[in-house]
Amino acid sequence: MGDTVNAAFRLESATKDVDTDVLLGCESFEWLEKIAKPRDFFKARTVHLKGYDQPVTAWGAKFAALETFVAGIA
């Protein structure tokens, strides 16, 4: 597995630790900001990913917030 796939898997696993449904890495979140205004729906969180030495910042949201977010950009 490449690092990107590994990080995505680790982010999904970390959702349980921070009580959220979805976590995006910073690069994905920055891309999303180019087409929408996600900051009202996502919250920055510091997560510790298994296999990584340093904690990372990820952006989390609950599914209900994502439904509202998607409806606003559709």
Backbone as a chain_set.jsonl record, in Angstrom:
{"seq": "MGDTVNAAFRLESATKDVDTDVLLGCESFEWLEKIAKPRDFFKARTVHLKGYDQPVTAWGAKFAALETFVAGIA", "coords": {"N": [[0.843, -1.188, 0.0], [0.446, 2.254, -0.713], [1.511, 5.356, 0.838], [-0.59, 7.226, 0.858], [-2.952, 5.702, 0.677], [-2.651, 4.196, 2.98], [-2.723, 6.232, 4.946], [-5.354, 7.147, 4.563], [-6.828, 4.894, 5.345], [-6.05, 4.798, 8.041], [-7.095, 7.236, 8.925], [-9.821, 6.704, 8.683], [-10.067, 4.723, 10.622], [-9.5, 6.252, 12.877], [-11.778, 7.743, 13.287], [-13.433, 6.721, 15.23], [-12.077, 7.281, 17.582], [-12.316, 10.042, 17.857], [-14.983, 10.504, 17.835], [-16.55, 10.969, 15.421], [-17.949, 10.837, 12.089], [-16.658, 10.988, 9.615], [-13.362, 11.637, 8.545], [-11.177, 13.931, 7.106], [-8.033, 14.342, 5.549], [-5.622, 17.031, 5.627], [-4.854, 17.883, 3.004], [-6.979, 16.949, 1.393], [-9.066, 18.363, 2.543], [-8.277, 20.999, 1.981], [-8.502, 20.973, -0.804], [-11.272, 20.631, -1.02], [-12.121, 23.068, 0.005], [-11.683, 24.742, -2.135], [-13.852, 24.506, -3.784], [-16.098, 24.771, -2.257], [-17.545, 25.842, 0.91], [-16.538, 24.478, 3.509], [-16.007, 24.845, 6.255], [-18.034, 25.414, 8.09], [-19.142, 23.007, 8.587], [-17.29, 21.04, 9.08], [-14.917, 20.124, 11.582], [-11.771, 20.946, 12.893], [-9.45, 18.569, 14.047], [-7.087, 17.008, 16.166], [-5.384, 14.117, 15.568], [-4.042, 10.916, 16.373], [-2.419, 8.801, 14.373], [-2.124, 5.386, 13.785], [1.041, 3.997, 13.32], [2.276, 6.317, 12.549], [4.555, 8.795, 13.545], [4.076, 11.405, 14.522], [1.264, 13.37, 15.681], [-1.537, 14.293, 13.603], [-3.361, 16.895, 11.897], [-6.724, 16.658, 11.207], [-9.857, 16.878, 9.498], [-13.057, 16.685, 10.695], [-16.432, 15.419, 10.425], [-19.897, 14.846, 11.097], [-22.316, 12.549, 9.71], [-24.887, 13.717, 9.4], [-24.299, 16.453, 9.268], [-22.836, 16.433, 6.926], [-24.792, 15.794, 5.039], [-26.29, 18.162, 5.022], [-24.295, 19.916, 4.165], [-23.672, 18.902, 1.573], [-26.145, 19.265, 0.335], [-26.167, 22.0, 0.184], [-24.228, 22.58, -1.744], [-25.016, 21.343, -3.982]], "CA": [[0.0, 0.0, 0.0], [1.135, 3.532, -0.678], [1.266, 6.15, 2.041], [-1.895, 7.876, 0.783], [-3.97, 4.695, 1.012], [-2.451, 3.869, 4.386], [-3.224, 7.348, 5.748], [-6.819, 7.153, 4.457], [-7.295, 3.805, 6.202], [-5.821, 5.213, 9.428], [-8.075, 8.287, 9.235], [-11.12, 6.051, 8.894], [-9.997, 4.063, 11.924], [-9.449, 7.281, 13.924], [-13.088, 8.369, 13.505], [-13.973, 6.214, 16.497], [-11.374, 7.952, 18.681], [-12.736, 11.444, 17.983], [-16.443, 10.512, 17.778], [-17.057, 11.596, 14.213], [-18.238, 9.832, 11.073], [-15.729, 11.12, 8.497], [-12.192, 12.488, 8.741], [-10.411, 14.257, 5.908], [-6.707, 14.89, 5.746], [-5.518, 18.456, 5.287], [-4.84, 18.103, 1.557], [-8.343, 16.757, 0.89], [-9.875, 19.48, 3.021], [-7.889, 22.188, 1.211], [-9.113, 20.831, -2.123], [-12.698, 20.873, -0.855], [-12.316, 24.502, 0.204], [-11.623, 25.428, -3.432], [-15.143, 24.419, -4.466], [-17.202, 24.961, -1.311], [-17.176, 26.432, 2.192], [-16.801, 23.379, 4.438], [-15.639, 25.108, 7.653], [-19.218, 25.408, 8.948], [-19.613, 21.637, 8.752], [-16.161, 20.219, 9.52], [-14.178, 20.658, 12.725], [-10.382, 20.483, 12.941], [-9.168, 17.679, 15.171], [-5.756, 16.418, 16.178], [-5.52, 12.67, 15.724], [-2.833, 10.099, 16.364], [-2.627, 7.701, 13.443], [-1.26, 4.234, 14.011], [2.13, 3.89, 12.359], [2.84, 7.641, 12.294], [5.215, 9.289, 14.756], [3.508, 12.671, 14.988], [-0.177, 13.553, 15.443], [-1.866, 15.088, 12.42], [-4.632, 17.6, 11.912], [-7.707, 16.125, 10.271], [-11.124, 17.613, 9.559], [-14.108, 15.712, 10.918], [-17.844, 15.805, 10.339], [-20.918, 13.805, 11.26], [-23.081, 12.339, 8.483], [-25.98, 14.689, 9.302], [-23.717, 17.714, 8.791], [-22.454, 16.236, 5.529], [-26.007, 15.885, 4.221], [-26.587, 19.594, 4.894], [-23.215, 20.48, 3.353], [-23.855, 18.478, 0.174], [-27.354, 19.92, -0.185], [-25.819, 23.394, -0.077], [-23.369, 22.744, -2.914], [-25.611, 20.634, -5.132]], "C": [[0.882, 1.243, 0.0], [0.752, 4.31, 0.564], [-0.118, 6.804, 2.025], [-3.009, 6.917, 1.184], [-3.865, 4.328, 2.486], [-3.011, 4.975, 5.283], [-4.752, 7.393, 5.717], [-7.419, 6.066, 5.356], [-7.167, 4.188, 7.673], [-6.785, 6.319, 9.839], [-9.449, 7.677, 9.503], [-11.147, 5.371, 10.257], [-10.06, 5.068, 13.071], [-10.805, 7.949, 14.167], [-13.693, 7.937, 14.836], [-13.358, 6.941, 17.692], [-11.858, 9.382, 18.913], [-14.248, 11.621, 17.804], [-16.981, 11.341, 16.609], [-17.249, 10.519, 13.158], [-17.225, 9.819, 9.931], [-14.575, 12.014, 8.92], [-11.503, 12.686, 7.399], [-9.033, 14.724, 6.317], [-6.676, 16.326, 5.272], [-5.544, 18.711, 3.785], [-6.226, 17.931, 0.952], [-9.229, 17.917, 1.298], [-9.553, 20.755, 2.248], [-8.474, 22.137, -0.197], [-10.602, 21.15, -2.054], [-12.999, 22.359, -0.679], [-12.287, 25.287, -1.106], [-12.976, 25.446, -4.131], [-16.333, 24.686, -3.553], [-16.676, 25.631, -0.044], [-17.459, 25.418, 3.307], [-16.579, 23.697, 5.916], [-16.844, 25.161, 8.603], [-19.661, 23.988, 9.304], [-18.54, 20.689, 9.284], [-15.439, 20.912, 10.67], [-12.76, 20.071, 12.698], [-10.166, 19.662, 14.203], [-7.72, 17.193, 15.043], [-5.915, 14.93, 16.46], [-4.145, 12.009, 15.673], [-3.122, 8.894, 15.479], [-1.622, 6.596, 13.698], [-0.198, 4.177, 12.911], [2.786, 5.209, 12.006], [3.386, 8.186, 13.612], [4.536, 10.508, 15.36], [1.99, 12.695, 14.783], [-0.39, 14.44, 14.22], [-3.175, 15.828, 12.653], [-5.511, 16.984, 10.836], [-8.995, 16.909, 10.485], [-12.255, 16.607, 9.627], [-15.5, 16.288, 10.801], [-18.707, 14.581, 10.614], [-21.709, 13.698, 9.954], [-24.213, 13.36, 8.325], [-25.464, 16.03, 8.793], [-23.324, 17.6, 7.326], [-23.663, 16.311, 4.594], [-26.37, 17.344, 3.996], [-25.55, 20.258, 3.988], [-23.413, 20.158, 1.871], [-25.078, 19.138, -0.435], [-27.058, 21.378, -0.544], [-24.955, 23.616, -1.302], [-23.949, 22.089, -4.16], [-26.397, 21.572, -6.016]], "O": [[1.934, 1.271, 0.638], [-0.208, 3.97, 1.256], [-0.753, 6.923, 3.073], [-3.905, 7.282, 1.944], [-4.881, 4.168, 3.163], [-3.695, 4.69, 6.266], [-5.378, 7.652, 6.745], [-8.409, 6.306, 6.047], [-8.076, 3.932, 8.463], [-7.246, 6.342, 10.98], [-10.15, 8.082, 10.431], [-12.151, 5.441, 10.966], [-10.616, 4.765, 14.127], [-10.964, 8.655, 15.162], [-14.389, 8.716, 15.487], [-14.034, 7.188, 18.692], [-11.814, 9.877, 20.039], [-14.734, 12.74, 17.641], [-17.757, 12.279, 16.791], [-16.76, 9.401, 13.321], [-16.96, 8.77, 9.345], [-14.784, 13.033, 9.579], [-11.276, 11.733, 6.654], [-8.879, 15.424, 7.318], [-7.595, 16.785, 4.594], [-6.189, 19.658, 3.334], [-6.608, 18.704, 0.073], [-10.043, 18.4, 0.51], [-10.459, 21.511, 1.899], [-8.9, 23.165, -0.725], [-11.136, 21.849, -2.916], [-14.02, 22.849, -1.162], [-12.821, 26.394, -1.169], [-13.225, 26.304, -4.977], [-17.461, 24.814, -4.03], [-15.49, 25.947, 0.051], [-18.495, 25.49, 3.968], [-16.937, 22.88, 6.765], [-16.679, 24.97, 9.807], [-20.463, 23.795, 10.218], [-18.856, 19.654, 9.871], [-15.363, 22.14, 10.718], [-12.573, 18.87, 12.508], [-10.638, 20.017, 15.283], [-7.212, 16.998, 13.939], [-6.506, 14.536, 17.465], [-3.222, 12.489, 15.014], [-3.973, 8.066, 15.805], [-0.422, 6.842, 13.812], [-0.508, 4.294, 11.725], [3.752, 5.231, 11.244], [2.755, 8.053, 14.661], [4.435, 10.623, 16.581], [1.485, 12.111, 13.825], [0.475, 15.235, 13.856], [-3.988, 15.439, 13.491], [-5.087, 16.813, 9.693], [-9.192, 17.527, 11.531], [-12.407, 15.773, 8.734], [-15.728, 17.474, 11.042], [-18.297, 13.442, 10.393], [-21.763, 14.654, 9.181], [-24.467, 13.82, 7.212], [-26.12, 16.674, 7.974], [-23.462, 18.56, 6.568], [-23.561, 16.834, 3.484], [-26.723, 17.722, 2.879], [-25.901, 21.075, 3.137], [-23.329, 21.045, 1.021], [-25.052, 19.532, -1.601], [-27.645, 21.918, -1.48], [-24.939, 24.716, -1.853], [-23.429, 22.265, -5.262], [-26.96, 21.144, -7.024]]}, "num_chains": 1, "name": "protein.A"}
